[in-house]
Amino acid sequence: MRDKKSNSVLNISLAVVFAIVIWGIASPDSFGNAANGFFNMVVNNFSFMYLIAMFIFVSFALFLAFSKFGRIKLGPDDSKPEYSTASWFAMLFGAGMGIGLVFWGAAEPLNHFIAPPFGIEPGTAEAANFAMKTSFIHWGFHPWANYSIIGLALAYMQFRKNKPGLISSIFIPLLGEERVNGPIGKTIDILAVFATVAGVATSLGLGTLQINGGLSFIFGIPSTTLVQLIIIGVVTLIYIWTAVSGIEKGIKVLSDINLYAAIAILVGSIAIGPTVKIINSFTNGLGMYVNEFVRDSFHIEPFGDNSWIGGWRIFYWAWWIAWAPFVGTFIARISKGRTIREFVFGVIVAPSLASFVWFAAFGTLGMNLGMDIASEAAKVTETALFVVLQNYPLGKLISFVAVFLLCTFFITSANSATFVLGMMTSHGDLNPSNGKKIVWGLIQALLAVALLLAGGLKTLQIGSIAAAFPFITIMILACISLYKALSAEKLD
């Protein structure tokens, strides 16, 4: 049964991925039109579903943490965490959104500062406050709660109930083991594999463009296809090697390096920038975030223009949901022995606070320079951070560390995904074979190269988001299934 299921999920997943790649390369226009058309349909007609679902995920996760279920362990009652809290945080943070923070840390607040919606005057204090609060919303509790739903449910099922490390295992309490082992379970697992491959391959391509942009900005290395192919080649070798080395020797070590480098660049930037303004931005932004949390969670214009909400908030919510199968599966894999309460605080609260400090620092560094430089920096997202840093003392040095951090975060996301894809196509084996990891590592790289050459990276991103639309329903059902399983626990 195990081999049969493993082979069917692997073979169908590979067939789907290759079909998408061939379509994207052979006819990028029709591929782009189809992906954009479906995505626009989803945004125009189902934005409310994304808003409601993401709020449900936050509410459900916090409810579990503060309820009687909070003390249940993800594993036997006597189990201990496999990794130190610092390493655990470093790994989940690096897999979840590390590279995104470097990519958007300065760029997102600057975009909202120079072109705010809802009639806010660009470049004003009101625009700056809106930019900070909005960045906090997009990178705070909502995305991490979204990851926690899959991660918590899967960790509970695989470590406490000894079920396979597959997304479909989450639904055993709801559907029964027989249905989960049948076509329904396989469909869920194949969707999870596709969302993971497409999401990570896109990030691989976009990350390559930013690394090339940083090298070009700092060292004058040209932004060419050849340079980008070399970057992908080098990064691919490293992330496959670290994935094959396993979590303890490869992924954990690199994640620890990430954490120290991120702390160094953050502390350095706060020190060279307007320190008091950064602290005030964090304090004020946090206050606005908490005060307007419910209103912003449900904000949509029934009689007005929703283009900004669709282009930013719904796009982010859909992107985070597309990443949930991969990040959730990886977080589950490293969370054995944690209590549910510890898991929720570690996966939602701690990374959100780290993200808030990050955006307060780099957003303030950018907005502090005024509208002219902010507008110039925001023109090209890949180089926004470097344009901002060059206006401060030691900017070149911090930019160099930022490029290094881009590379390490990039590798961490890719090797985590390679490991997870090996699990997903090995019937949930917690230590998949090196052969599977190498195959998936190469497929991700080849997919990124193919779509980079075809100019379809952005289109694949939109396509993967559109394809992940069914995961809204899957994740809400995961909440119900987990609650049903927890309710059957006999608690003292």
Phi, psi and omega in degrees: 000318182299310183296319181300313181293317181301314182294320182293316179296317180296310186294315180293320179299314179298318181298316180297314181298313181294325177298317179296317180298312181299317178297315182297326181276316184290324183217072184301329181293312182291325177298315180296317180296318181294313181296314181294320180298315181292318180297316179297322177298317180297313182295317183290327188250341187231020179303321182300327180294318178297316182297313181294316183298315182295325177292322177300319182297317178298311183297317183294316181297315180292323176301313180299318183298320185266357181271181177296340180285347186301333184269359177292137180271147175274076186144183176301157184301334182263008183285150179242153177301142181283333186233151177299157182300320180296315180292321178300312179297316181300317182291315183290326180290317180295320179289323188286314183194019183310307184294330180296324180294320178292319183294317188252356186309317176262324189294317184293308178303322180295321178300316181286333180288318184270342181217063181285153178269189171059031174076012178285137181286124180300145173077004182267172176298324178296319178295320180296317178296318179297318181299318182290313181299318183294320177296321177298317181297313186291337185238018185254230187300322186300305181297320183288326175294322176301315176295323187294332182299307179293315183298314182292313181297319182288318178298320178298313184291320186277329183260328180265329182250001176057041176261163181299151180280059180240148178304322182297334180298334181301332189264007179301316179297333185269318187254339186091154186293326183295315179293321180295328177279356181260202184302324181298312180297319180296320179298317179299315182293323179292318176301319180296318179296314181298313180301320180293310182299311183295316181296315183286322178298321178296313179297325177300315180292314181293323176297322177299317179298321181287321177299316178298320178297319179294315178297322179293317183292321185272314188250357180077014177290130186295150175269090182232164179299321181299313180299318180295322177294322178296317179300312179299318180300312181295313181297320180299315178302317183290315184288328175292318180299316181288327177293319179293328179294342180096175183291313187295314186272329186255292189295317182297314182299313181294323179295321177298318177299316177307311185299313181294320180293320179295318178297319180298313182291326180291310180297318179299318181292320177295323182290320183275342184267191177284085191305313182295319178299320180297314179297318179295322178296318179297313183297311181293318180298319179295320178297315179295320180299312181292316185295324185250019187302309183293315180301314181290330180297328184249007188292119172210150183261101181293332182241006184240198183271124180254018184297320179292316181298318179292318184286335181248291189294310183293323177301314179296312182301318179294322180293318178295320178296322178297328181273349186301319181300316181290305185295319179299317180296319180291317179298320178300317183300328185258008189249013179301137177092350177278151172279163178300319179298314179297319179299311183297314179294322181288327184267334183253303189289310184297310179296327179295315179298320177298319179295320180298315179297319181299311181290325177299319181291302188282329175294317179293320176306318182285311184292333179296340183276352179094172187295320185298308181290323178300317179295319179296316182294322185285349182299319181236110184302320184300329184248006184305313182300319183289324177297319179294311186296331182294346180269007181234156176302144180062018181300321180296317181296314180294324176298320179296316177296324179297320178294318176300316181295321175304313182297315184289321176296319178304311181293320181298315178298316184291318181287329175296317180294320178299317178297315182295318179297324175298318177297313185298331183252019175231035180056035176078017178302124183290345176227077184297160182294152178298328179300314179297318181296320179295317180301310182291326177298317179291320180298316179300316181294315181295322178296317179297316179298312183301315183282335174295315180292326181274355180072027187249018184298312180298323180294319178296322178301312179295321179297318181291325177295316180296318181293335181276000180308318179298341182292342174301309180295317181300319184285326175294319176296328177296322177299314181296316182296317180295318180297320179298317180294317181294325181295337180276352179292140176266105184259142176288000000 
